[in-house]
Amino acid sequence: MYQSYPVMTMRTRERFDYFVSLMDDLFCPMQCEARTATEQFSAAIETRTFGAISMANVSTSPVAASRNLRNIAHISSPPYLIKFQLRGESLWSQRGREVHLRPGDFVIGSTAEPYRLEFFGPYEMPVLAVPTETMKRLTTNPDQFLGRRMSRSDACCGLLSSFVAGVVPRMAELPQTMADRVETNILDLLGGVLSAHAESPVAAGPEQLLRQIKAFIARHLKDRRLGPAMIAHNFGISTRYVHVLFQQQPQTLARYIRSLRIKACHQSLSDPAYEHIGLTEIALSWGFYDLSHMTRCFRETYGLPPREFRRGGRLS
C-alpha cells in the first residue's frame, strides 16, 4: 500500500510537530531537532509496503534525530532500519561508530539501541524497515553490521543502493503483484550484501545451512525454477545433499516449498489489495504452473477451494 503525507499542507508552525509525530509512527519514538527556524521547515514523506518490509522516502530541510533508552522502552518489536543516502549528506552514530554518508551510501541501524542521525542540509533518504526475524533469516548476526558505512563504490552495496534508488520514483505506481517482486529482489540483494561483508564467515554446519536454505526458499518462492537443482547450485552442494538435509524435517523439500506457496496464496486471497487480481494470476505469481494445481493444494490444506474462500468462506 502506498501513502503520501501532506506535511506541506499543514499550517507553517505545525509542520515540524506533524513531521515528528510521523517519524514516531512510521519508525519508532525519537527526538527530532530542526536545524532551521520552525517556520522555514519543509518536508515530503511517502511510504510503500512491500510484504514484510516497508519503505519510507523522507526529504526535509536540515534536521537531527536521536533515539535514547527511554524511547526504546516504548517499542515491542524493534525493526532494523536501512538508510540510503539518495541526496545530501548525513552523519550516523551507533555503537560508538560514526559514519559520514554521501549519495549512494547506506547504513544499517537497529531501533533496539540508541543512535543519532544528523543532516547537514536538504536531503532525500529512503529508509527500509526490516523485521528482526527477516534480517536473521538473511544473516545469523545482523548486529555485526550496525554503524558500518556501506559504500556506493563497493559493487554489491552499489547494486542494492541503485536498485532502491530506482524503486523510489515508482513507489506510487507499482501494482501489488510487482511490489511483491520488488520485495523479493531487495531481500535477495540485501542477503548478498550481508553475505559478502560478514566479518567472520565460517563454514556452515548442517543446521545453519538448512536455515540458510529455508531463507533462500522464502525469498525465491515466486521463481518456478526453485527446486533441488537451483538450491544446490546456489549453495555449492549436491542435490542429493539438499534432500539429505530435509530428511529429518517434517516435510520433504517439495512439500515444504509447496506449503509456503499455498500459505502465500492464502495470504494474498485474504489481502484486500488483491481483491481485483484473478486467481490464476495469484497462482502463477507464487510459482504454481497453473490454477488447477494451486486449487488442489489449497483444498488439501484449507478444506475448500480458493474461489469459495475468496467469496467469504475465510478461515482463521
N, C-alpha and C positions, 0 to 999 in steps of 0.2 A: 504494500500500500504506500502511495506517495502522499506527502503533505508539505505544503509551504506555509510558513508562519508570517503573519502580517506585522512584523516589527515596525516597519516604517509608517504604518497607518495609525500607530498609537500617537498620543499627544507627546510633544517633544520631551517633556520632563518625565514621562512614564516609560520611555523606550528602554532605558537601561535596566530598570527594575523588571520589566517584562522579559528582557533578554536573560537576566539572571534566573528568573523562575523557569524559563525554558531549559536552560542548562541543567538545572536541578532535576527537572522531569525527564529530559532526554538522556542524560548521562548518570549523574549522581550529585548529591548535595556538595556544594563547594562555595568558596568565597571568590568573588569577582571584583576587580578594581578597574575602572575606566581610566585610561591614560590621557583622555581629553576631557574637556568640560562636558558634563552630563547632557547639556542641551545640544552639543555637537555630535553626540554619539549616533552612529549608524550601524545597521546590521542587516544581514539577509541569511535566513536559515531555511533549509529544506531537508526533508528526510525521506528515506525509502527503506522498506523492509524487504530483505532477501532471505526468506525462510528463517533459519535460526539466527542469522546475523542481520544487523541493520546498519545503515549508513546515514550520517548527518553531514551535510555540507554547510560549513559555517564560514561566513566572512563578516568582519566587523572592522571598525576603527580600532586603534591600539587598545589592548586590554591585558590584564594579568589575571590568571586563575590559579587557585591553590586548593588543596584538599588536606584536611587535618584529621587527627584521630577522632574528634567529635563527629565529623561528617561521616567517617567510616562506620560508626556505630549505627547509622540510620539506613543502611542498605544490607539486605539479607543475602543477595546473590550477586556480588560484585563482578562485573564482566571485565575482560581485558579490552583496552582501547588502543586501536592502531591509528595513529595520527599522521596523515600525509600532508606535507607542506606543498601546496599547489602554487600559491603566490605568497610573496613576502618572506619574512624570516622570523624565527622564534627561538626561544631558549627553554629547553625542557630539563627538569631536575627530578630525579627519583633515585632512592638508594645511594645517595651521595654522589651519583654520577650526573654530570651536566653536559648536555649536548646542544650544539648550535645547528638548527635545521635550516636548510636552504631549499629552494624549489626542487622537487623531485626526491628529496629525502623523506624518510618516515621513521617513527619511533614506536615501540610497543610499551604501553604503560598498564599498570594494574590499578583499578579503583579500590582495591583492598588495602592499599598502602598510601601514605602521604606523597604528594607530588606538587610541583609548581610548573606553570607554563606561562611564559611572557612573550608578547608580540611587540616588536619594535615599531611597527607601522601597520597600515592596512594590509590585510592578508586574506587568503582563502585556504581552508583546511577541511578536506573530507575526513571524517572520523568513523572508523568501523568499530562497532561494539560486538565483541565475540564472546559468547558464554564460556565460562571456565571449562565446562565439560567438553565443548567443541575444541578449545585450544589444547586440552590434554589428549584429545584424540590425534591431534596433529604432531605433538611433541611431548615427550614424557616429562619435561621440566621447562614449562613456559617461562618461569621466573628468571632463568638464566639470561633472557633477552631484555629484561627491564632496563631502561635507561641507556640502551646501546643505539648509536646512530646507524641506521640502515641506509647506506649511501646510494644516491642515484647512479654513481659511477660503477657500482657493482652490477654485474649482468643480471643476477637473479632478482635483486632488490629493484633495479631499474625496470625490469619487466613487469613486476607486480605494481609498482608505482604508476607506470604508463597505462596499464590496464584500468586501474582505478580512475585515473585522470580521464580516460576515455568514456567511462561509465557516467561520470558526474553530469555532463551536459545532457544526457539522455535519460536521467532518472525518472522524469515525469512521463516519458513517452513509452517506456518499456512495458509490453504486455506481461501478465503474470507468468506465463509459461517461459518467456525469455528471462524474466527476473530470476526464476529458479535456476536456469543455466548459468546466469551471472554468478550466483552464489557458489555453484559447483566450481566454476573457474577461479574465483577469488580464493576459495579454500584450498584448491589444488595448488595454485601458485604460492599461497602463503605457506602451505606444507613444504613445498620445495625450498623456499627461503629458509625456513626453520631448520630443515634437514641440512642444508648447505652451510649454515652458520652456527650449528650447535658447537658449544665449546669443547665437549668431551665425547665425540662419537665413539660408541662401543659396539662390539658385535652383539646383535640382539639374540637372546635366548629364545626358546620356543614360545614361552608365554608372551614375551614382549613382541616377538614377531607376529604372533596371532593378533595381538591388539592393533599392531600397525596395519595388518592386512584388513581387519574389520573396519578400521578408519578409512582405508583406501576404498573398500567396497562402498561405504556410506557416501563417499564423495563421487563415486562413478556409477551410481545406480541408473542414471539416465543413458549410459553408454551400453548399447546392445552387445558390444564385444566383450563385456565383463564376464569373466569366467576363469577357469584354471590357467589357461594359456596366458591371458593378459596379466593376471596376478603374478604368475611365475616369472614372466619377462620383466615386470616392474621391479621385483624384489631379488632377481638374480638367483632363483631357486628352481627346482624341477617341479613339473605339475604333480608328480607323484607325492612330493613332499608337501605341497599345498593340501592335498587330500589327507595326508597323514596328520597334519596339524588340526584338521577338523574331526578326526576320528573319535576324539574324546569329548566332542561337543554335542549338545542335544540334537543338533541338526547337521545334515551333510552340507557341504558348501552350496550346492544348487538350491536346496531348500532354504538355507539361510538367506541367500540373495533374493529368492522369490518372496520370502516372508517380509523382507524390508521393502520390496517393491509394492507389495499388497498394502502394507501399512501406509506407505507414501500415497498410494491411490486413495485409501480411506481418508487420509488427512485432507487431500485435495477435494474430495467429494464433500467433506464437512466444512470446507472453507467457502464463505460467501463470494470471495474473489474469483472462484472457479465456476460459479453457478451458470455462466453462459458459455462454458467451454465443454465441447462434446465429450462423451465417454471414450470414444476411440482416440481422440487427441490426448486425453489424460493417460490412457493405457500406453500409447506409443511414447509419450513424454517420459514415462517412468521405466522404459526399457522392455516392455512387452512387445511381442511381434504383431499381435492382433488383439482385438477386443474380446474374442471368444475365449482365448487363453486367460486373459485377465478376469473375465467373468467367472470361469470355472474356479480359479484360485480364490476369488473374492467370496464366492458362495461357500466354498470349503472352509474358509477362515471365519466368515462372519454370519453364515447361515442364511443369507439372502443375496440375490444378485445386485450388482451396483445400481442398476436402473431403479429398482424398488427402494434401495437405500436412499437414493437421491430424492425420490418422491416423498420421503417423510418417515421411512422406517429406520431412522438413525439409531445407532446403538451407542452406548457409552464407551 
